[in-house]
């Protein structure tokens, strides 16, 4: 069997807030075509997020992946704090970059192949990198979980100023107007509907795979449950769709070429004045995506 072509990837994440970042990280680590060069934190709480990444990467046997502590302050934690209460970031055997912004820049420049930057949080770190060194855009692709074009949360008809955009509007404007080699987005139109339920969710909750078990236990902490058996479905797994767009053939999604402009109040509007990008506006085969997601997450 031929080995899949490796895609150089940087993941930029606000892991430790919504749990979907962890699901996306596990999906990324379990995708054989991903050559993960760096994972950076964003939206502050650097130490907490860095600890989560370090412990999870170690558990996955991927301490070879460098971590970059990105833009924002060090302080704060979140619902997964119990997973890293006694964990010291110095225990990570891989590289931890104190300046994650510069690490992102250096990683892009060092790669002989274009890197795909996957942004699944507010764009404080990627935006800071673009401001510090605009030349990186010409050497990389960008895939983001950003925006709301025709639908809102849970497929509702109300277009909204989506969280990742709203928390860093000016930086999002800078990132989505930069001259990347390509830009692809999953707005709420597609990623805002993704929940695993029924037998699909049960297959992961009851899995004996060690990494899947860690994923479910962190979800249990995040959901405030005492036992995994109390979990009956996932939360919305927004960020997994960005990983899908970055690594897979996109055939399950309906992709449109749209000019998108980020407004000053945080909306992502189709606009002739905007930058052309590929946008996942609907699903061609949502059940196919669910089946792929379960298979990848459980390491099948």
C-alpha contacts under 8 A as a table, 3 or more apart, distances in Angstrom:
res1	aa1	res2	aa2	distance
4	X	32	X	6.82
4	X	33	X	5.35
5	X	33	X	5.78
6	X	32	X	7.62
6	X	33	X	4.58
6	X	34	X	5.59
6	X	35	X	5.59
7	X	33	X	5.95
7	X	34	X	5.16
7	X	35	X	5.41
7	X	115	X	7.31
7	X	116	X	7.37
7	X	247	X	7.19
8	X	34	X	6.43
8	X	35	X	4.66
8	X	36	X	5.96
8	X	37	X	6.37
8	X	113	X	7.28
8	X	114	X	7.13
8	X	115	X	4.91
8	X	116	X	6.17
9	X	34	X	6.51
9	X	35	X	5.83
9	X	36	X	4.78
9	X	37	X	5.77
9	X	38	X	7.21
9	X	115	X	5.49
9	X	116	X	4.81
9	X	117	X	5.87
9	X	118	X	7.23
10	X	36	X	6.05
10	X	37	X	5.77
10	X	38	X	4.95
10	X	39	X	5.68
10	X	40	X	7.54
10	X	104	X	7.55
10	X	115	X	7.06
10	X	116	X	6.29
10	X	117	X	4.79
10	X	118	X	6.13
11	X	36	X	7.70
11	X	38	X	6.58
11	X	39	X	4.75
11	X	40	X	6.25
11	X	117	X	6.04
11	X	118	X	4.89
11	X	119	X	6.31
11	X	120	X	7.69
12	X	39	X	5.86
12	X	40	X	4.72
12	X	41	X	5.73
12	X	42	X	6.57
12	X	117	X	7.29
12	X	118	X	6.04
12	X	119	X	4.92
12	X	120	X	6.20
12	X	121	X	6.91
12	X	125	X	7.49
12	X	126	X	7.43
13	X	21	X	6.66
13	X	39	X	7.48
13	X	40	X	6.29
13	X	41	X	5.09
13	X	42	X	5.74
13	X	119	X	6.47
13	X	120	X	5.26
13	X	121	X	5.17
14	X	17	X	6.45
14	X	21	X	7.02
14	X	41	X	5.71
14	X	42	X	5.13
14	X	43	X	6.03
14	X	49	X	7.05
14	X	120	X	7.10
14	X	121	X	5.06
14	X	122	X	7.39
15	X	18	X	7.03
15	X	19	X	7.14
15	X	21	X	5.13
15	X	22	X	6.38
15	X	41	X	7.31
15	X	49	X	5.82
15	X	52	X	7.53
15	X	53	X	7.80
16	X	19	X	6.56
16	X	21	X	7.55
16	X	22	X	7.88
16	X	48	X	7.48
16	X	49	X	5.93
16	X	52	X	7.21
16	X	77	X	7.40
16	X	78	X	5.80
16	X	79	X	6.89
16	X	80	X	6.06
17	X	78	X	5.99
17	X	79	X	7.09
18	X	21	X	6.60
19	X	22	X	5.63
19	X	23	X	6.97
19	X	218	X	7.92
19	X	219	X	6.43
19	X	222	X	6.72
19	X	235	X	7.82
19	X	237	X	7.99
20	X	23	X	5.07
20	X	24	X	6.21
20	X	235	X	7.49
20	X	236	X	6.99
20	X	237	X	4.83
20	X	238	X	6.28
20	X	239	X	5.84
20	X	240	X	7.20
21	X	24	X	5.02
21	X	25	X	6.12
21	X	120	X	7.09
21	X	239	X	5.93
21	X	240	X	7.66
22	X	25	X	4.96
22	X	26	X	6.24
22	X	215	X	7.03
23	X	26	X	5.28
23	X	27	X	6.19
23	X	215	X	6.99
23	X	237	X	7.13
23	X	239	X	7.71
23	X	240	X	6.61
23	X	297	X	7.67
24	X	27	X	4.99
24	X	28	X	6.11
24	X	237	X	7.82
24	X	239	X	5.55
24	X	240	X	4.43
24	X	243	X	6.54
25	X	28	X	5.03
25	X	29	X	6.19
26	X	29	X	5.08
26	X	30	X	6.06
26	X	211	X	7.97
26	X	215	X	7.72
26	X	297	X	6.31
27	X	30	X	5.18
27	X	31	X	6.20
27	X	240	X	6.97
27	X	243	X	7.31
27	X	293	X	7.54
27	X	296	X	6.10
27	X	297	X	5.30
28	X	31	X	5.29
28	X	34	X	6.66
28	X	243	X	6.37
29	X	32	X	7.60
29	X	34	X	7.23
29	X	36	X	7.81
29	X	60	X	7.91
30	X	296	X	6.05
30	X	297	X	6.63
30	X	299	X	6.08
31	X	34	X	5.71
31	X	247	X	7.81
31	X	296	X	6.71
32	X	35	X	7.94
33	X	247	X	6.83
34	X	247	X	6.85
36	X	39	X	7.61
36	X	65	X	6.70
37	X	65	X	6.19
37	X	66	X	6.98
37	X	107	X	7.21
38	X	65	X	5.84
38	X	66	X	5.04
38	X	67	X	5.88
38	X	68	X	7.07
38	X	104	X	7.33
38	X	107	X	7.48
39	X	65	X	7.30
39	X	66	X	6.47
39	X	67	X	5.02
39	X	68	X	6.12
40	X	67	X	5.72
40	X	68	X	4.39
40	X	69	X	5.84
40	X	70	X	5.82
40	X	100	X	5.93
40	X	101	X	7.95
40	X	104	X	7.48
40	X	125	X	7.74
41	X	44	X	7.65
41	X	46	X	6.36
41	X	49	X	6.40
41	X	50	X	6.85
41	X	67	X	7.94
41	X	68	X	6.41
41	X	69	X	5.35
41	X	70	X	4.86
41	X	71	X	7.43
41	X	100	X	7.41
41	X	125	X	7.32
42	X	45	X	8.00
42	X	46	X	7.29
42	X	69	X	7.59
42	X	70	X	5.20
42	X	71	X	5.62
42	X	72	X	6.88
42	X	121	X	6.70
42	X	122	X	6.86
42	X	123	X	6.99
42	X	124	X	5.89
42	X	125	X	5.36
43	X	46	X	7.93
43	X	70	X	7.83
43	X	71	X	6.47
43	X	72	X	5.70
43	X	121	X	7.31
43	X	122	X	6.19
43	X	123	X	7.59
43	X	124	X	6.01
43	X	125	X	7.57
44	X	70	X	7.42
44	X	71	X	6.15
44	X	72	X	3.77
44	X	73	X	4.77
44	X	74	X	6.25
44	X	75	X	7.34
45	X	48	X	5.61
45	X	49	X	6.17
45	X	72	X	6.95
45	X	73	X	5.87
45	X	74	X	4.83
45	X	75	X	4.97
45	X	76	X	5.03
45	X	77	X	6.32
46	X	49	X	5.25
46	X	50	X	5.80
46	X	69	X	5.59
46	X	70	X	6.67
46	X	71	X	7.86
46	X	72	X	6.98
46	X	73	X	6.34
46	X	74	X	4.68
46	X	75	X	7.03
47	X	50	X	4.98
47	X	51	X	6.06
47	X	69	X	7.50
47	X	74	X	5.43
47	X	75	X	7.04
47	X	89	X	7.74
48	X	51	X	5.24
48	X	52	X	6.36
48	X	74	X	7.75
48	X	75	X	7.72
48	X	76	X	6.91
48	X	77	X	5.52
48	X	78	X	7.94
48	X	81	X	7.54
48	X	84	X	7.74
49	X	52	X	5.15
49	X	53	X	6.26
49	X	77	X	7.84
50	X	53	X	5.12
50	X	54	X	6.04
50	X	67	X	7.06
50	X	68	X	7.79
50	X	69	X	6.49
50	X	89	X	7.12
51	X	54	X	5.03
51	X	55	X	6.08
51	X	84	X	6.32
51	X	87	X	6.82
51	X	88	X	7.14
51	X	89	X	5.43
52	X	55	X	5.43
52	X	56	X	6.05
52	X	83	X	7.46
52	X	84	X	6.38
53	X	56	X	5.20
53	X	57	X	5.85
53	X	67	X	7.49
54	X	57	X	5.27
54	X	58	X	6.05
54	X	63	X	7.39
54	X	67	X	7.48
54	X	89	X	6.89
54	X	92	X	5.83
55	X	58	X	5.15
55	X	59	X	6.17
55	X	84	X	7.52
55	X	87	X	7.69
55	X	92	X	7.43
56	X	59	X	5.04
56	X	60	X	6.20
57	X	60	X	5.01
57	X	61	X	6.26
57	X	62	X	4.93
57	X	63	X	5.56
57	X	65	X	7.56
58	X	61	X	5.06
58	X	62	X	5.58
58	X	63	X	5.03
58	X	92	X	7.39
59	X	62	X	7.48
59	X	211	X	6.97
60	X	63	X	7.99
60	X	211	X	6.25
62	X	65	X	5.91
63	X	66	X	7.41
63	X	92	X	7.13
63	X	93	X	6.18
63	X	94	X	4.95
64	X	93	X	7.96
64	X	94	X	5.44
64	X	95	X	7.77
65	X	94	X	6.49
65	X	95	X	7.42
66	X	94	X	5.89
66	X	95	X	4.75
66	X	96	X	5.87
66	X	97	X	7.40
67	X	94	X	7.81
67	X	95	X	6.29
67	X	96	X	4.81
67	X	97	X	6.09
67	X	100	X	7.50
68	X	96	X	5.83
68	X	97	X	4.58
68	X	98	X	6.29
68	X	99	X	6.36
68	X	100	X	3.75
68	X	101	X	7.31
68	X	103	X	6.27
68	X	104	X	7.55
69	X	96	X	7.41
69	X	97	X	6.11
69	X	98	X	5.33
69	X	99	X	5.86
69	X	100	X	4.47
69	X	101	X	7.70
70	X	98	X	7.72
70	X	99	X	6.27
70	X	100	X	4.27
70	X	101	X	5.55
70	X	124	X	7.92
70	X	125	X	5.39
71	X	100	X	7.28
71	X	101	X	6.81
71	X	124	X	5.75
71	X	125	X	4.88
71	X	128	X	7.26
72	X	124	X	7.51
77	X	80	X	7.86
77	X	81	X	6.15
78	X	81	X	5.60
79	X	82	X	7.68
79	X	221	X	6.60
79	X	222	X	4.97
80	X	83	X	5.71
80	X	84	X	7.52
80	X	218	X	6.35
80	X	221	X	5.98
80	X	222	X	5.72
81	X	84	X	5.56
81	X	85	X	5.87
82	X	85	X	5.09
82	X	221	X	7.68
83	X	218	X	7.27
84	X	87	X	4.85
87	X	91	X	7.63
88	X	91	X	5.64
88	X	92	X	7.91
89	X	92	X	5.75
90	X	93	X	7.81
92	X	95	X	7.53
92	X	96	X	7.83
97	X	100	X	5.65
97	X	103	X	6.59
99	X	102	X	5.58
99	X	103	X	6.35
100	X	103	X	4.81
100	X	104	X	6.10
100	X	125	X	7.54
101	X	104	X	5.25
101	X	105	X	6.47
101	X	125	X	5.80
101	X	126	X	7.17
101	X	128	X	6.61
101	X	129	X	5.34
102	X	105	X	4.99
102	X	106	X	6.03
102	X	129	X	6.93
103	X	106	X	5.09
103	X	107	X	5.95
104	X	107	X	5.22
104	X	108	X	6.36
104	X	126	X	7.93
104	X	129	X	7.08
105	X	108	X	5.41
105	X	109	X	6.38
105	X	129	X	6.26
105	X	133	X	7.14
105	X	136	X	6.50
106	X	109	X	5.16
106	X	110	X	5.98
107	X	110	X	5.14
107	X	111	X	6.35
108	X	111	X	5.55
108	X	114	X	7.37
108	X	115	X	6.03
108	X	136	X	6.45
108	X	139	X	6.81
108	X	140	X	6.91
109	X	112	X	7.93
109	X	136	X	6.88
109	X	139	X	7.31
111	X	114	X	6.70
111	X	115	X	6.99
114	X	139	X	5.36
114	X	140	X	4.83
114	X	141	X	6.94
115	X	139	X	7.02
115	X	140	X	4.75
115	X	141	X	6.22
116	X	140	X	5.64
116	X	141	X	4.59
116	X	142	X	5.69
116	X	143	X	7.10
116	X	246	X	7.02
117	X	140	X	6.96
117	X	141	X	6.11
117	X	142	X	4.87
117	X	143	X	6.17
118	X	142	X	6.09
118	X	143	X	4.84
118	X	144	X	5.74
118	X	242	X	6.81
118	X	243	X	7.06
118	X	246	X	7.14
119	X	122	X	7.76
119	X	123	X	6.98
119	X	126	X	7.61
119	X	142	X	7.50
119	X	143	X	6.24
119	X	144	X	4.67
119	X	145	X	6.40
119	X	242	X	7.82
120	X	144	X	6.01
120	X	145	X	5.18
120	X	146	X	7.70
120	X	164	X	7.76
120	X	239	X	5.77
120	X	242	X	7.21
121	X	145	X	7.42
121	X	164	X	5.49
122	X	163	X	7.54
122	X	164	X	4.19
122	X	165	X	6.22
122	X	166	X	7.97
122	X	167	X	5.94
122	X	168	X	5.82
122	X	172	X	7.87
123	X	126	X	5.32
123	X	127	X	5.45
123	X	164	X	7.16
123	X	165	X	7.65
123	X	168	X	6.14
123	X	171	X	6.20
123	X	172	X	6.00
123	X	175	X	7.79
124	X	127	X	5.22
124	X	128	X	5.96
124	X	168	X	6.52
124	X	171	X	6.53
125	X	128	X	5.10
125	X	129	X	6.23
126	X	129	X	5.04
126	X	130	X	6.28
126	X	175	X	7.23
127	X	130	X	5.11
127	X	131	X	6.23
127	X	171	X	4.93
127	X	172	X	6.80
127	X	174	X	6.57
127	X	175	X	5.71
128	X	131	X	5.07
128	X	132	X	6.08
128	X	171	X	7.54
129	X	132	X	5.06
129	X	133	X	5.94
129	X	134	X	7.45
130	X	133	X	5.24
130	X	134	X	4.63
130	X	135	X	7.66
130	X	136	X	6.92
130	X	137	X	7.19
130	X	174	X	7.53
130	X	175	X	6.80
130	X	178	X	7.73
131	X	134	X	5.89
131	X	174	X	7.98
133	X	136	X	6.21
134	X	137	X	6.17
134	X	178	X	7.60
135	X	138	X	5.81
135	X	139	X	7.34
136	X	139	X	5.34
136	X	140	X	6.54
136	X	180	X	7.95
137	X	140	X	5.39
137	X	141	X	7.29
137	X	178	X	6.30
137	X	179	X	5.49
137	X	180	X	4.24
137	X	181	X	6.87
138	X	179	X	5.87
138	X	180	X	5.07
138	X	181	X	5.65
139	X	180	X	7.08
139	X	181	X	6.70
140	X	180	X	5.86
140	X	181	X	5.77
140	X	182	X	7.68
141	X	180	X	5.52
141	X	181	X	5.15
141	X	182	X	4.94
141	X	183	X	6.09
142	X	180	X	6.57
142	X	181	X	7.85
142	X	182	X	6.30
142	X	183	X	4.87
142	X	184	X	6.46
143	X	183	X	5.75
143	X	184	X	4.73
143	X	185	X	5.69
143	X	242	X	6.30
143	X	245	X	7.17
143	X	246	X	6.23
144	X	183	X	7.92
144	X	184	X	6.47
144	X	185	X	4.90
144	X	186	X	6.41
144	X	242	X	5.94
145	X	164	X	7.68
145	X	185	X	5.90
145	X	186	X	5.05
145	X	187	X	5.98
145	X	191	X	7.72
145	X	238	X	7.17
145	X	239	X	6.06
145	X	241	X	7.53
145	X	242	X	5.56
146	X	162	X	6.79
146	X	163	X	7.99
146	X	164	X	6.02
146	X	165	X	6.17
146	X	185	X	6.29
146	X	186	X	6.24
146	X	187	X	5.04
146	X	188	X	7.46
147	X	160	X	7.85
147	X	161	X	6.75
147	X	162	X	5.05
147	X	163	X	7.92
147	X	164	X	7.52
147	X	165	X	6.37
147	X	185	X	7.97
147	X	186	X	7.57
147	X	187	X	4.54
147	X	188	X	6.29
147	X	267	X	6.80
147	X	268	X	5.41
148	X	151	X	6.01
148	X	152	X	5.86
148	X	159	X	5.64
148	X	160	X	5.92
148	X	161	X	6.78
148	X	162	X	6.11
148	X	187	X	4.93
148	X	188	X	5.03
148	X	189	X	6.16
148	X	267	X	7.14
148	X	268	X	6.13
149	X	152	X	7.88
149	X	159	X	6.39
149	X	187	X	6.64
149	X	188	X	7.56
149	X	189	X	6.66
149	X	268	X	6.10
149	X	269	X	6.25
149	X	270	X	7.25
149	X	281	X	7.44
150	X	157	X	6.96
150	X	158	X	7.66
150	X	159	X	5.85
150	X	189	X	6.37
150	X	281	X	7.55
151	X	155	X	5.63
151	X	156	X	5.59
151	X	157	X	4.78
151	X	158	X	5.82
151	X	159	X	5.14
151	X	160	X	7.97
151	X	188	X	6.48
151	X	189	X	4.79
152	X	155	X	5.55
152	X	156	X	4.94
152	X	157	X	5.93
152	X	158	X	5.27
152	X	159	X	4.86
152	X	160	X	5.92
152	X	188	X	5.51
152	X	189	X	6.15
152	X	192	X	7.03
153	X	156	X	5.69
153	X	188	X	5.94
153	X	189	X	7.62
153	X	192	X	5.06
153	X	193	X	7.00
154	X	188	X	7.82
154	X	192	X	5.21
154	X	193	X	4.67
155	X	188	X	7.46
155	X	189	X	6.22
155	X	190	X	7.76
155	X	192	X	6.49
155	X	193	X	5.86
156	X	159	X	7.94
160	X	267	X	6.62
161	X	165	X	6.92
161	X	166	X	5.96
161	X	265	X	7.34
161	X	266	X	5.00
161	X	267	X	4.59
161	X	268	X	7.32
162	X	165	X	5.59
162	X	166	X	5.93
162	X	188	X	7.65
162	X	266	X	7.21
162	X	267	X	7.13
163	X	166	X	4.98
163	X	167	X	6.02
164	X	167	X	5.58
164	X	168	X	6.89
165	X	168	X	5.57
165	X	169	X	5.39
165	X	172	X	6.07
165	X	266	X	5.78
165	X	267	X	7.59
166	X	169	X	5.36
166	X	265	X	7.39
166	X	266	X	4.87
166	X	267	X	7.80
168	X	171	X	5.43
168	X	172	X	5.94
169	X	172	X	5.07
169	X	173	X	6.19
169	X	262	X	7.53
169	X	263	X	7.99
169	X	264	X	6.79
169	X	265	X	7.43
169	X	266	X	5.63
170	X	173	X	5.10
170	X	174	X	6.37
170	X	264	X	7.57
171	X	174	X	4.96
171	X	175	X	6.14
172	X	175	X	5.06
172	X	176	X	6.01
172	X	262	X	7.30
173	X	176	X	5.39
173	X	177	X	6.09
173	X	261	X	7.64
173	X	262	X	5.59
173	X	263	X	7.93
174	X	177	X	5.36
174	X	178	X	6.14
175	X	178	X	5.28
176	X	183	X	7.68
176	X	261	X	7.99
176	X	262	X	7.88
176	X	275	X	7.06
177	X	274	X	7.62
177	X	275	X	5.96
179	X	182	X	7.91
180	X	183	X	6.54
182	X	277	X	6.97
183	X	276	X	7.93
183	X	277	X	5.10
183	X	278	X	6.30
184	X	245	X	7.32
184	X	277	X	5.72
184	X	278	X	4.59
184	X	279	X	5.69
184	X	280	X	7.79
185	X	242	X	7.18
185	X	245	X	7.99
185	X	277	X	7.52
185	X	278	X	6.38
185	X	279	X	4.88
185	X	280	X	6.29
186	X	189	X	7.41
186	X	190	X	6.24
186	X	191	X	6.09
186	X	241	X	6.54
186	X	242	X	6.06
186	X	245	X	7.79
186	X	279	X	6.09
186	X	280	X	5.12
186	X	281	X	7.34
187	X	190	X	6.10
187	X	191	X	6.20
187	X	192	X	7.40
187	X	279	X	7.44
187	X	280	X	6.92
187	X	281	X	7.15
188	X	191	X	5.00
188	X	192	X	4.18
188	X	193	X	7.38
188	X	238	X	7.62
189	X	192	X	6.05
189	X	193	X	7.52
189	X	280	X	7.47
189	X	281	X	5.40
189	X	282	X	6.20
190	X	193	X	6.09
190	X	194	X	7.58
190	X	241	X	7.87
190	X	280	X	6.36
190	X	281	X	5.95
190	X	282	X	5.39
190	X	283	X	6.60
191	X	194	X	5.70
191	X	236	X	7.91
191	X	237	X	7.01
191	X	238	X	4.47
191	X	239	X	7.09
191	X	240	X	7.77
191	X	241	X	5.82
192	X	236	X	6.54
192	X	237	X	7.60
192	X	238	X	5.68
193	X	236	X	6.63
193	X	238	X	7.70
194	X	236	X	5.27
194	X	237	X	5.33
194	X	238	X	6.42
195	X	233	X	7.03
195	X	234	X	5.48
195	X	235	X	5.96
195	X	236	X	4.97
195	X	237	X	6.09
196	X	200	X	6.12
196	X	201	X	5.08
196	X	233	X	5.69
196	X	234	X	5.24
196	X	235	X	7.79
196	X	290	X	7.14
197	X	200	X	5.83
197	X	201	X	4.86
197	X	202	X	7.47
197	X	232	X	6.91
197	X	233	X	4.61
197	X	234	X	6.68
198	X	201	X	5.60
198	X	202	X	6.20
198	X	232	X	7.33
198	X	233	X	6.96
199	X	202	X	4.88
199	X	203	X	5.96
200	X	203	X	5.32
200	X	204	X	6.94
200	X	290	X	7.81
200	X	291	X	7.70
200	X	294	X	6.60
201	X	204	X	5.40
201	X	205	X	6.17
201	X	232	X	7.21
201	X	233	X	5.78
201	X	234	X	6.89
201	X	294	X	7.88
202	X	205	X	4.91
202	X	206	X	5.85
202	X	232	X	7.32
202	X	233	X	7.85
203	X	206	X	5.49
203	X	207	X	5.92
203	X	294	X	7.92
204	X	207	X	4.98
204	X	212	X	6.71
204	X	213	X	7.95
204	X	216	X	7.55
204	X	294	X	7.14
204	X	297	X	7.81
204	X	298	X	6.51
205	X	212	X	7.88
205	X	213	X	7.26
205	X	216	X	6.02
205	X	228	X	6.99
205	X	229	X	7.74
205	X	231	X	7.83
206	X	213	X	7.97
207	X	212	X	6.61
207	X	213	X	6.60
207	X	298	X	7.39
208	X	212	X	7.49
208	X	213	X	6.68
209	X	212	X	5.34
209	X	213	X	6.09
209	X	298	X	6.94
209	X	299	X	7.96
210	X	213	X	5.06
210	X	214	X	6.38
211	X	214	X	5.07
211	X	215	X	6.30
212	X	215	X	4.98
212	X	216	X	6.25
212	X	297	X	6.92
212	X	298	X	5.97
213	X	216	X	5.14
213	X	217	X	6.07
214	X	217	X	5.05
214	X	218	X	6.15
215	X	218	X	5.29
215	X	219	X	6.27
216	X	219	X	4.92
216	X	220	X	6.13
216	X	228	X	7.07
217	X	220	X	4.90
217	X	221	X	6.35
217	X	228	X	6.71
218	X	221	X	5.04
218	X	222	X	6.13
219	X	222	X	4.96
219	X	223	X	5.97
220	X	223	X	5.10
220	X	224	X	6.12
220	X	225	X	5.28
220	X	226	X	7.14
220	X	227	X	6.92
220	X	228	X	5.84
220	X	231	X	7.16
221	X	224	X	5.14
221	X	225	X	6.23
221	X	226	X	7.75
222	X	225	X	7.88
225	X	228	X	7.11
225	X	230	X	6.63
225	X	231	X	7.58
226	X	230	X	7.56
227	X	230	X	5.69
227	X	231	X	7.75
228	X	231	X	5.53
229	X	232	X	7.49
231	X	234	X	7.67
234	X	237	X	7.39
237	X	240	X	5.90
237	X	241	X	7.80
238	X	241	X	6.18
238	X	242	X	7.81
239	X	242	X	5.44
239	X	243	X	6.93
240	X	243	X	5.24
240	X	244	X	6.36
241	X	244	X	4.85
241	X	245	X	6.22
242	X	245	X	5.15
242	X	246	X	6.23
243	X	246	X	5.10
243	X	247	X	6.17
244	X	247	X	5.43
244	X	248	X	5.34
244	X	250	X	7.12
245	X	248	X	5.86
245	X	249	X	7.25
245	X	250	X	5.73
250	X	253	X	5.53
250	X	254	X	7.86
250	X	255	X	7.69
251	X	254	X	7.39
251	X	284	X	7.55
252	X	283	X	6.22
252	X	284	X	5.18
252	X	285	X	4.98
252	X	286	X	6.87
252	X	288	X	6.78
252	X	289	X	6.39
253	X	280	X	6.07
253	X	281	X	7.72
253	X	282	X	6.11
253	X	283	X	4.40
253	X	284	X	5.14
253	X	285	X	6.82
253	X	286	X	7.81
254	X	280	X	5.57
254	X	281	X	6.01
254	X	282	X	5.06
254	X	283	X	5.31
254	X	284	X	5.64
255	X	278	X	6.07
255	X	279	X	5.34
255	X	280	X	4.51
255	X	281	X	6.23
255	X	282	X	7.45
256	X	278	X	5.57
256	X	279	X	5.19
256	X	280	X	6.43
256	X	281	X	6.75
257	X	276	X	6.52
257	X	277	X	5.57
257	X	278	X	4.66
257	X	279	X	6.25
258	X	270	X	6.40
258	X	275	X	7.88
258	X	276	X	5.39
258	X	277	X	5.58
258	X	278	X	6.40
258	X	279	X	6.68
259	X	270	X	5.48
259	X	271	X	5.59
259	X	272	X	5.84
259	X	273	X	7.19
259	X	274	X	4.76
259	X	275	X	4.87
259	X	276	X	4.09
259	X	277	X	6.18
260	X	268	X	6.19
260	X	269	X	5.46
260	X	270	X	4.55
260	X	271	X	5.58
260	X	272	X	7.68
260	X	273	X	7.80
260	X	274	X	4.57
260	X	275	X	5.50
260	X	276	X	6.45
260	X	277	X	7.15
261	X	268	X	5.67
261	X	269	X	5.30
261	X	270	X	6.30
261	X	271	X	5.87
261	X	273	X	6.85
261	X	274	X	4.30
261	X	275	X	6.67
262	X	266	X	6.13
262	X	267	X	5.65
262	X	268	X	4.66
262	X	269	X	6.38
262	X	274	X	7.89
263	X	266	X	5.31
263	X	267	X	5.28
263	X	268	X	6.48
263	X	269	X	7.21
264	X	267	X	7.55
270	X	274	X	7.20
271	X	274	X	5.29
280	X	283	X	7.68
283	X	286	X	5.53
285	X	288	X	5.18
285	X	289	X	6.51
286	X	289	X	5.03
286	X	290	X	6.36
287	X	290	X	5.03
287	X	291	X	6.21
288	X	291	X	5.15
288	X	292	X	6.19
289	X	292	X	5.08
289	X	293	X	6.01
290	X	293	X	5.04
290	X	294	X	6.24
291	X	294	X	5.38
291	X	295	X	6.22
292	X	295	X	5.14
292	X	296	X	6.13
293	X	296	X	5.29
293	X	297	X	5.99
294	X	297	X	5.23
294	X	298	X	6.11
295	X	298	X	5.50
295	X	299	X	6.33
295	X	300	X	5.23
296	X	299	X	5.13
296	X	300	X	6.07
297	X	300	X	7.77
